[in-house]
Amino acid sequence: MIKRSLTLIVLVFNCIWLHCQTNLPSVINTNMHLTTDGSPYIVDSGLTVNLGDTLTIDAGVEVLIDSNVNLTINGSFFANGNSIDSIKISSLNNGVEWGMINSTNAHIELNYLTSSGSKSFLNVLGGDLKISHCTVFGNSLTNGYDCIAVHSATRVQIDSSRVTGKDGTIAQGYKSDAIDLDDVDTCLILYNQVSYFSDDALDIGTGTRYALISGNWLYHCNYGISVGENSLAYADNNALVGNDAGIEVHTGAIVHCSHSIFYSNLIGISAYHAEATGETGGNIYVSSCIFSSQLEVELDTLESSTVVIEYSLSDSVVLPGESNLTGNPGFKNPDNFDFTLKDDSPCIGKGKPDGLGTATNIGLEIDAPVIPIGLSERNNPYSIYPNPAKDYIIIKSENDPANCLVSISNIQGQILLTIYITDSYNYIPIYNLQPGIYFITMNNSLIKMIKE
């Protein structure tokens, strides 16, 4: 009797300690719904969703995937997180990469999902894809493993999300895009923050029929936006900061760029395919944009390039074209990436008139995002103290954090520390950080921290 009772106690303790984890089958040949009751879910030998079947994941669910293991979606995949409870996908073995999510002619919708630790997050062929309010940490520096790669799809929408890489450069032998879209009928890239990839933040590849790129913060990559051969893109209200080049335009591509900021890039616009030989010039039409603090040149062109610039400003050169200005743009605080115009800025009212003939400003028509879109300090289930802090912080969770991924980034968006927390009270040393302002992200929550 005593032995049987001890066995029951051990089983109950193991269930609590493991959160009653559920191992998923390698093949799903019926509709499957993952709820928090069975979380975390373990994928240790691959998982395939067959054609005609649907995998649905509820808010608050965690999925742990074994080393080099892939998910394959041939049917439909819905991840239904929300602003209170995100969905988390990460490696079963901390520090060892899981594979990727592959799909063929699938329908995928991801909402409020956080992914980390994968070799490549998504590899999509055909079908359609929507990503909204997601946070993706690109883990790989391996050549050819783009974080989100989509080919021959009907429609792609990525909005209000954050995609962060591991830095590295092409000169160091690394080459991976954050978002790579080839031969897509329609793609909408709206209000995202993309940073620290060795190649392009956003690669609109060959043969994309229509791309709208609006309200994005693209920084510290090889190219902020690269538009491939014979693709059409409209780019407005984007902040392109600290890249090797803000925008690159390939042969036969057409880009209409307006109300954007090119700040502290090596080159503002490269109007040709730099990695190809011969006359590889593309076509770009620029209006109401600001070029400030480029480290080399505003424009890099070939004879085959077509560049038209109007109603724009440079702080260092006279731009070719009509109604352009030269001078200080009058940003409020560009060192902290606040590109709001001062009241006496020469850019106010000097942008290209809209369709009704009303004057516009040169530069952004919306505020440039200086923190990840979709993250808010409102309704935050986490608290941090002391703040300001000197040597350590304590993160307190009102709910069970369930192996929550925490990252600390500086004001430039560079992630300096990543750690998992599993308790309600978590002690984190920060004595190695320099004094300044930092942002701490947890799931879809954000807290500003001051290090003294």
C-alpha positions in Angstrom: 0.0 0.0 0.0 2.8 2.4 0.9 4.7 1.5 -2.3 1.6 2.1 -4.4 1.0 5.5 -2.7 4.6 6.5 -3.3 4.3 5.6 -7.0 1.1 7.7 -7.3 2.9 10.7 -5.6 5.8 10.3 -8.0 3.5 10.2 -11.1 1.6 13.3 -9.9 4.9 15.1 -9.2 6.2 14.2 -12.6 3.0 15.4 -14.3 3.3 18.7 -12.5 7.0 19.1 -13.2 6.5 18.3 -16.9 3.3 20.3 -17.1 1.7 17.1 -18.4 3.6 17.4 -21.7 2.1 15.8 -24.8 4.1 14.0 -27.5 2.7 14.7 -31.0 2.5 12.1 -33.7 4.7 12.3 -36.7 1.7 12.5 -39.1 -1.5 14.3 -38.7 -4.2 12.8 -41.0 -7.2 14.5 -39.4 -7.9 17.9 -38.0 -5.9 18.5 -34.7 -6.5 21.2 -32.1 -3.8 21.9 -29.6 -5.1 23.5 -26.4 -3.3 24.6 -23.2 -4.5 21.5 -21.4 -1.8 19.4 -23.2 0.9 22.0 -23.3 3.8 21.9 -23.8 3.7 19.7 -26.9 6.8 17.8 -28.0 7.8 17.2 -31.6 10.7 14.7 -31.5 10.5 12.9 -34.9 9.0 15.4 -37.3 5.3 16.4 -37.8 3.4 16.4 -41.1 0.0 17.9 -41.6 -1.5 16.1 -44.6 -3.4 17.8 -47.5 -7.0 18.5 -46.5 -6.2 18.5 -42.8 -5.8 21.4 -40.3 -3.5 22.0 -37.4 -4.9 24.7 -35.0 -2.9 26.0 -31.9 -4.6 28.0 -29.2 -3.2 31.0 -27.4 -0.8 30.2 -24.5 0.4 26.9 -26.0 4.1 26.0 -26.1 5.6 23.7 -28.8 9.1 22.2 -28.2 10.8 20.8 -31.3 13.8 18.4 -31.2 17.2 19.0 -32.9 17.0 19.3 -36.7 13.4 18.3 -36.7 11.0 19.9 -39.2 7.3 20.6 -39.3 5.7 20.0 -42.7 2.4 21.6 -43.6 0.6 20.3 -46.7 -2.9 21.3 -45.4 -3.7 24.3 -43.2 -2.0 25.7 -40.1 -3.6 28.3 -37.7 -1.7 29.7 -34.7 -4.3 31.7 -32.8 -2.3 33.6 -30.1 -3.5 36.9 -28.8 -2.1 40.1 -27.2 -2.4 38.5 -23.7 -1.2 35.0 -24.5 1.2 34.3 -27.3 2.1 30.9 -28.7 5.7 29.8 -28.3 7.7 27.6 -30.6 11.3 26.8 -29.5 14.0 24.1 -29.3 13.5 21.1 -27.1 17.2 21.2 -26.4 18.4 24.7 -25.5 21.3 25.8 -27.7 20.6 23.1 -30.4 18.7 24.2 -33.4 15.4 22.7 -34.5 14.8 22.7 -38.2 12.1 24.7 -39.9 8.4 24.8 -41.0 8.1 23.6 -44.6 4.9 24.0 -46.5 3.6 23.2 -50.0 0.4 24.8 -51.3 -0.7 25.3 -47.8 -2.8 28.0 -46.0 -0.9 29.4 -43.0 -2.1 32.1 -40.5 0.2 32.9 -37.6 -1.0 35.4 -34.9 0.9 36.5 -31.8 3.5 33.7 -32.1 7.1 33.8 -30.8 9.6 31.5 -32.5 13.2 31.0 -31.5 16.0 28.5 -32.0 15.3 27.3 -35.5 17.7 26.9 -38.4 15.1 28.7 -40.6 11.7 29.6 -39.5 9.5 29.3 -42.6 10.1 27.7 -46.1 6.9 28.2 -48.1 6.2 26.9 -51.6 2.9 28.0 -53.1 -0.3 28.7 -51.2 -0.8 31.8 -49.1 0.7 33.1 -45.8 -0.3 35.6 -43.2 1.9 36.6 -40.2 0.7 39.1 -37.7 2.0 40.4 -34.4 4.7 37.7 -34.3 8.3 37.7 -32.9 10.8 35.6 -34.8 14.4 35.2 -33.7 16.5 34.1 -36.6 19.0 31.6 -35.2 21.2 30.6 -38.1 24.2 32.2 -39.8 24.4 29.4 -42.3 24.4 30.4 -46.0 21.1 30.0 -47.7 19.0 29.6 -44.6 16.7 32.6 -45.0 14.5 33.2 -41.9 11.2 33.5 -43.8 11.4 32.2 -47.4 8.3 32.2 -49.7 8.3 31.1 -53.3 5.5 31.1 -56.0 2.8 32.0 -53.5 -0.5 33.7 -54.3 -0.6 36.1 -51.4 1.7 37.0 -48.5 1.0 39.4 -45.7 3.5 40.1 -42.9 2.5 42.8 -40.5 3.2 44.2 -37.0 6.0 41.7 -36.4 9.6 41.7 -35.4 12.2 39.6 -37.1 15.7 39.7 -35.5 18.8 37.9 -36.8 22.2 37.1 -35.3 24.2 39.8 -37.2 27.2 38.6 -39.2 28.1 40.0 -42.6 28.7 38.7 -46.1 32.3 39.7 -45.8 32.5 37.2 -42.9 31.1 34.4 -45.1 27.5 34.6 -43.9 24.5 35.2 -46.2 20.9 34.9 -45.1 17.8 37.1 -45.6 15.3 38.0 -43.0 12.3 37.8 -45.5 12.8 36.5 -49.0 9.8 36.6 -51.4 10.2 35.2 -54.9 7.5 35.0 -57.7 4.7 36.2 -55.4 1.4 37.5 -56.9 0.7 40.0 -54.1 2.7 40.7 -50.9 2.0 43.2 -48.1 4.8 44.0 -45.7 3.4 46.5 -43.2 4.6 47.9 -39.9 7.4 45.5 -39.1 10.8 45.8 -37.4 13.5 43.8 -39.1 17.2 43.9 -38.1 20.6 42.2 -37.9 20.7 39.9 -40.9 23.8 39.3 -42.9 21.9 39.8 -46.2 18.6 41.6 -46.9 16.0 42.7 -44.4 13.5 42.3 -47.2 14.2 40.7 -50.5 11.4 41.1 -53.0 12.9 38.5 -55.5 12.4 37.9 -59.1 9.0 38.2 -60.8 6.9 39.5 -57.9 3.8 41.1 -59.4 2.9 43.6 -56.7 4.6 44.4 -53.3 3.4 47.1 -50.9 6.1 47.9 -48.3 4.9 50.4 -45.8 5.6 51.6 -42.2 8.6 49.3 -41.6 11.8 49.8 -39.6 14.6 48.1 -41.5 18.1 48.4 -40.1 21.6 46.9 -39.7 21.4 44.5 -42.7 23.2 44.3 -46.0 20.2 45.9 -47.9 17.1 47.2 -46.2 15.0 46.5 -49.3 16.2 44.6 -52.4 13.8 44.4 -55.3 14.7 41.6 -57.8 14.5 41.4 -61.6 11.1 42.4 -63.1 9.4 42.9 -59.8 7.1 45.9 -58.9 7.2 47.4 -55.5 5.7 50.5 -53.7 7.6 51.5 -50.6 6.4 54.3 -48.4 6.9 55.5 -44.8 9.9 53.2 -44.2 12.9 53.9 -42.0 16.0 52.5 -43.5 18.8 52.8 -41.0 22.4 51.6 -40.7 22.4 49.2 -43.7 25.1 48.8 -46.3 22.4 50.2 -48.7 18.9 51.4 -48.0 17.3 50.1 -51.2 18.8 48.0 -54.1 17.0 47.8 -57.4 17.7 45.0 -59.9 17.4 44.8 -63.7 13.9 45.5 -64.9 12.6 46.1 -61.5 10.4 49.2 -60.8 10.2 50.8 -57.3 8.1 53.7 -56.3 9.5 55.1 -53.0 8.0 57.9 -51.0 8.0 59.5 -47.6 10.9 57.4 -46.3 14.0 58.0 -44.2 17.5 56.9 -45.4 19.7 57.4 -42.4 23.3 56.4 -41.7 23.5 53.8 -44.4 26.7 53.4 -46.4 24.7 54.0 -49.6 21.2 55.4 -49.7 20.0 53.8 -53.0 21.9 51.4 -55.2 20.0 51.5 -58.5 21.5 48.3 -59.9 22.3 44.7 -58.9 25.6 44.9 -57.2 26.3 41.2 -57.2 25.8 40.8 -61.0 28.0 41.8 -63.8 27.2 44.1 -66.8 24.5 46.7 -67.1 22.1 45.6 -64.3 20.4 48.9 -63.7 16.9 49.1 -62.3 14.2 51.8 -62.1 13.4 53.8 -59.0 11.1 56.8 -58.6 11.7 58.7 -55.3 9.6 61.5 -53.8 9.3 63.2 -50.4 12.3 61.3 -48.9 15.1 62.4 -46.6 18.7 61.3 -47.1 20.7 62.0 -43.9 24.1 61.0 -42.6 24.9 58.5 -45.4 28.5 57.2 -44.9 29.4 57.1 -48.6 26.9 58.3 -51.2 23.2 59.0 -51.5 22.9 57.4 -55.0 25.0 54.7 -56.7 24.0 54.1 -60.3 25.0 52.7 -63.7 24.2 54.0 -67.2 21.3 51.5 -67.4 19.8 52.8 -64.1 16.8 55.1 -64.1 16.5 57.3 -61.0 14.0 60.1 -60.7 14.1 62.1 -57.4 11.7 65.0 -56.5 10.5 66.8 -53.5 13.3 65.2 -51.4 16.1 66.5 -49.1 19.8 65.6 -48.6 21.9 67.0 -45.8 25.1 66.6 -47.9 24.6 66.8 -51.7 22.5 68.5 -54.3 20.0 65.8 -55.4 19.2 65.7 -59.2 15.6 66.4 -60.1 12.9 68.9 -59.3 11.9 70.6 -56.0 14.7 69.0 -54.0 16.4 70.6 -51.0 19.8 70.5 -49.4 20.3 71.1 -45.7 19.7 69.8 -42.2 16.4 68.0 -42.1 15.6 69.1 -38.6 15.0 65.8 -36.8 14.1 66.1 -33.1 16.5 63.4 -31.9 18.1 61.3 -34.7 20.8 59.9 -32.4 18.0 58.0 -30.6 16.2 57.4 -34.0 13.5 59.9 -33.4 12.9 61.2 -36.9 10.0 63.5 -36.0 10.5 66.9 -37.6 11.1 70.0 -35.5 8.6 72.8 -35.9 11.2 74.8 -37.9 12.3 71.9 -40.2 12.7 72.8 -43.9 10.9 69.6 -44.7 7.5 70.8 -43.4 5.1 71.4 -46.3 7.8 70.8 -48.9 6.8 67.2 -49.9 5.1 66.2 -53.1 1.4 67.5 -53.1 -1.1 64.7 -52.6 -3.9 63.9 -55.2 -6.0 66.8 -53.9 -3.1 69.2 -54.3 -2.5 69.5 -50.5 1.1 70.0 -49.4 2.8 67.2 -47.5 6.0 66.9 -45.5 9.2 65.5 -46.7 9.9 62.4 -44.7 7.7 60.0 -42.7 4.0 60.7 -42.6 3.8 58.3 -39.6 6.1 58.1 -36.6 9.1 55.9 -37.1 8.9 52.9 -34.8 11.7 53.0 -32.3 10.5 49.9 -30.4 9.1 46.7 -31.9 5.6 47.1 -33.4 2.9 45.1 -31.6 4.7 45.3 -28.2 3.1 47.4 -25.6 3.7 48.4 -22.0 -0.1 48.5 -21.5 -1.8 45.5 -19.7 1.7 44.1 -19.1 1.6 40.9 -17.0 5.3 41.4 -16.1 7.0 43.9 -13.7 10.7 44.7 -13.3 12.4 46.1 -10.3 14.5 48.0 -9.4 14.2 50.3 -12.4 16.5 52.2 -12.8 18.8 49.4 -11.9 22.6 49.0 -11.4 23.7 45.4 -11.0 20.6 43.2 -11.3 16.9 43.2 -12.1 14.1 41.0 -10.9 11.4 40.0 -13.3 8.1 39.2 -11.6 5.3 37.5 -13.5 1.6 37.7 -12.4 1.0 34.3 -14.2 3.1 31.2 -14.7 5.7 32.3 -17.2 5.9 28.7 -18.7 9.5 28.9 -19.9 9.2 32.5 -21.2 11.9 33.8 -23.6 13.3 37.2 -22.4 15.5 39.4 -24.5 17.3 42.6 -23.5 18.1 45.0 -26.4 19.7 48.4 -26.6 18.0 51.4 -28.2 19.5 50.5 -31.6 17.6 47.2 -31.4 20.6 45.0 -30.9 19.8 42.0 -28.7 22.5 41.8 -25.9 21.0 39.0 -23.7 18.6 36.2 -24.2 17.4 34.0 -21.3 14.5 31.7 -20.4 12.6 32.4 -17.2 10.5 29.7 -15.5 9.6 31.1 -12.1 7.4 33.9 -10.8 10.5 35.7 -9.5 13.6 35.7 -11.7 17.0 37.3 -10.8 19.0 38.5 -13.8 22.4 40.1 -13.5 23.0 43.2 -15.7 26.3 44.5 -14.3 28.0 43.9 -17.7 25.6 46.4 -19.5 26.7 49.9 -20.1 24.6 52.7 -18.5 21.7 53.7 -20.8 18.2 52.8 -22.0 17.3 49.2 -22.8 14.1 47.4 -23.8 13.1 44.1 -22.3 10.8 41.9 -24.4 8.8 38.9 -23.1 6.3 37.2 -25.4 4.4 40.2 -26.7 5.2 42.5 -23.8 7.8 45.2 -23.5 9.3 47.2 -20.6 11.8 50.1 -20.9 14.7 49.7 -18.4 17.3 52.3 -17.4 20.7 51.0 -16.4 22.6 53.3 -14.1 
